[in-house]
């Protein structure tokens, strides 16, 4: 594997930083990772609780090139490697404010064009994760650069505002908690589940609160309605901040610090549920059962829409007990490739 650092001018002149990994010998295929939301670099440095460091993109660079596929990833506008946990990124806020969906689409186009100028005969597949699953289809729809297929993980089917509201209405916390307590997959947490605490996580998640204290509506089940009140102030606060353009509020109250300009533009976009059916190239979606950010029913909905339209260019891959990241941390903790990541790699190889 050979790594090359690229500096590619965006359409507005911003110098995009990217890393291209190519396999030894000839290759005919490129996978370009389309970033999820927030400031990340072409490394994505992270640290495990035991102090072990890892670079997220090293996994994909090694696995794709081992399969004879080139792999490209890039830094968000304004993001540089930093030393501060948990994200280890420093932000140039003047540049970061230009990190907006329309620029993200154009940036991907420029990166694809730059690599294809060097390797004109390759096929190009976009690997869009989370926000990237919104950006990647728009690159195809623009038609300004040749894309041969889409690999979409953490698939976002709805408009970003609807997704944000859904998350904050208790659904994010419910799905995350169900993975640890809903042992028979019934869709809620019973008192028996809560008291069994099979994975010994109740104290860490809920402290000294009893089941009855958490079960706000007293129906004997922990559901999204029981988790929602704790997020209502945040939801009202962030929607208000977005409306008035208060970037300082989002910086202080949102872990990823996404700008209000980013939110407003995303809120104005057509959702994938109506955009994706207009595309005719091969599309593969990889969806985890316990995706608490972009829920699995998003993938099921778009699969049904394609079926109703008689379109056959979409394949959806479902994975039990997988999260938004397709359990990728298992690799960095245990050295084991989870089923979702294996399927992603094998699918790219087969295209």
N, C-alpha and C positions, 0 to 999 in steps of 0.2 A: 504493500500500500504506500502510495506517495501522497503527502499532504502539501497543498499549495495555498498560501494566503492570497486572497484576491482583494483588490480595491476597485470597485465598480462605480462609476458616476451614475447617480440616479437622474431622472429627467430634470429635477430642479437643481442639480449640481451636487447634492449631498453625496459624500463618499461612502458608499456601502461597503462594509467589511464582511467578507465571507471566507469560509474554508472549504476547499474542494479536495476530496479524497478520491483517488483513482486507483483501480486495481493494477497489479502487474500484468503486462501484456495488453492485448486488444480488449476493448469493451464497446458495447453498443447501446448501453442503457444508462440513464442518469435518474436518480431520485433526488429531488430538491425538497428539503423540509421547509414548510411554511409555518412560521412561528405562531404559537399560542399567544394569549394576551399578556401584556406587561413587558418590562424591560429584561431582555435576555441577550446573551452574547453567543457567538458561534461555538463556545465551549459549554455553557451552562454548568458552572462549577457548583457543586453541592457537597454537604458534609452530613454523614450519618451520625446518629446519637453516640456511637462508639468512637467518634473522632475521625473515622476513615473518610478520605476525600474521594470524589469521583467526578468525572466529566460525562454528563448525560450523552452528548453526541458521540463519545468514543464507542459506545455500544453499537450504534447504527453504522458508523464509519467502518468498523471492523467487520460487522456481519454482512453489510451490503457488498463491500469490496471483496470479501471472501467468496461471495456468490457472483463475482464478475460484474458488479454494478457500481458505477461512480456515485458518490454521495456529496451533496453540497448543503451547507447550512450557513446562516448569516446572523449578524447582530441587529437587534432593534435599533432604530435611529436613536442616537444619544446614549446608548448603553455601552459601557466598557467593563472589563473584568475588574472587580474590586475585592476588598478584604473583609467586608462586614456581613455577618450572618443575618438572615438565612439565605439571601439571594446572591451575595457576593458580586454585586454589580454597582458601579458608580454611574450616575446619570447626569448628563449635560441637559438641563431642562429646556434650554432654547431649542436644541435639536429634537428633544423628546416630544415637544409640543407639535412637531411636524409628523410624528407617528400617528397617522390617521388612515382609515381604511383605503381611501383612494390612492394615497401614497404607497401603502403596503402592496396593493395590486400592481402599481407601476414598478415598484422595487423588485418584485418577483419577476416581472417581465424583463427588466434590465439584467438581472442575474442570469436568467435562462439564456438570453441573447448573448451574454458575455461568454458563457460556457460553450454554447453552440458555435460561436465564432471560432473557437479553438478545436471543437470536435463536431463538425457539421453533420455527421451521419448518425448521431445518436438519437434514440428515442427518449422522451422526457416525461417523467411521471412526478406529479406534485403530491407530497405527503403532507396533508394539512391536518393539524391537530388543534382542536378546540376553536379558537378564533381563526386559526388557519383553515378550518373546514368551511369558514365563511369567505375567506379571501381567495382560496384556490379556485373555486368554481367561477369566480368573477374574472380571474385571469383567462380561463377558457372562454367565457362569454364575450370578453373583449375581442378575442380573435387576433390580437396583435403579435402573438408568438405561438409557435406550434407546441401544443401539449398533447401527449398521447394517452394519458389516463390519469385518474385521480384515486388516491388512497386517503381516505378520510377517517380520522380517529377522534374520539370525543366529539362526535358529530352534532353540530348545532342546526336544528331544523327550523326553529322559530326566530323571529326578530330578537335582537339582543336585549331590548327592553323587556319583552315578555319573558325571556329566559332569566333575567335578573330578578324580576318580580316573582317568578315561580320558585327560584332558589330561596329567596328571602321570606317566602310564606311557609317556612318550616320544612320544605321538601329536602333541601340540601342536608340539614341535620338529621332528618328522619332516615334518609337512605344511608348516610354514613353510619348511623346507629344501628339500623337494621342489619347491616353486614355483620355486626358483632353480637347481636341479641336475637334477631328473628330467625331462629334455628330451622323452622319448617317453612320459611318463605311465604308467610300468610299476608304480608304487607303491612304489619304493625308489630309492636312489641307488647307482649302480655306481661302481667305481673310475674307469672312463673318464669318467663324468659329472663326478666330483669333480676329476679332473685337467684336464678341459677348462675348467672354471670360466668358462663363457661370459659371465657377467655381472660377473666380476672381484670377487667377494664372499667368496671362500674365506678370505682372510686376516682379514677383518673378523669373520667368523662363527666360524672355527675356529682362528685363530692359526697357530702352527707345527705343530699336530698333523697327523700323516700319516693317510692313509686307514686304514692298518693299526691305528693307535692308536685310531681311532674305531670300527672294526669289531670290537667286543668279542667277538662270538661267532665271528669268523673265517670267516663264510660268504660273503664277497665282496660283501655288500650292506649298506648302511646302512639299518636298519629301526628301528621303534619300540623294539625290544629293546635296541638299541645306545645309544639316547638315554635310556632309562628310568633307569639307575642314577644319573645326575646329578640326577634329580628325586626320588629315593626319600627322601632325608632331609627335603626340603621337605614331601612328602606326609605322611610320618609325623609331622612336626612340626606341621603345620597341623591334621591330624585330632586329634592329642592336645590341642592348644590349644583347639580347638572343644569337645572333650569336657569339659575342665576350666574352660571359660569364660574363657580367658586372652586378653583383648582386647589387652593390651600386646604379646604375641607376634605377633598378626596385624598390629598397627600397625607393628611393626618389620620384619616379614618378608614382608608381602604388599603389592605395589605399590599396590593400590587401597585398602588398609586397609578391609576389610569386617569388621564386628563378628562375634563368635562367636554372638550372638543372631540375626543375619541368617542365618548359615550353618545354625544349628540349626533355625530355622523352615523354611528352604528344604528342608533334608533331610527334613522331615516331610511335604512336599507331595506330592500325587498328581502323577505326571508327565503331560505333555501328550499322550503317546502313548495314554493311556486317557481323558483329559479332553476333548481336542479333538473326537473323534468324537461327543460328546454335543451339540455345537453345530450349529445348522442355518443360521446366517447365512453370507453369502459370506466365504470365507477365502482369502487369497493369501499364499503363502510365497515368498520370494526368497532363493535359496541359491547361495553361491559355491563353486566347485570347490575352492579352497584355503582354506576356512574352517577355521582351526586351533583355534577355540574351541568351535564347535558344528558338527560335521562334516556334510558334505553327505548322508551316509547317514542322518542324522536325518530330513531332508526326504523322502528316498526311502522310508523306513520308514513315515512317516505317510501318504504318498501311497498306498502299497500297502494300508494298513489301511482307508483310506476306500474304495478300490476293492473290497476284499473285502466291505465292508459295503454296497456299492451306493450309497454317498453321493456326490453330485455337486457339493457346495458348496465343495470345495477345489480350488484351482489352484496348482500349484507351478511356479515359474519358475527355471530353472537357468542359470548363467552360467559359462562357461569362464574360467579364470585370474582369478577374482574372489575376494576375501578376505572376512573376517567383516564388514567395513564396506562391502562391495560396491565396493571400489576408490575410495571417495569422495575420498581424498587426491589423486587425479589431478585433480579439479576445482580444488582449492586450489593445486596446484602448476602445472598446465598450463592451467587454465581450460576443461577438456574434461569434459563429463558422461560418465561410464562407462556402459556398456550397462545394468548393473544398476540404477543410479539413474534412468536414462531410463525403463526399464520400470516402476519403482516409481511415478514421477510420472504416466506415461501410464495406468497401471492405475487410480490414484486418480481421474484425470480421467474415465475411462470408466465408473466405478461409478455 
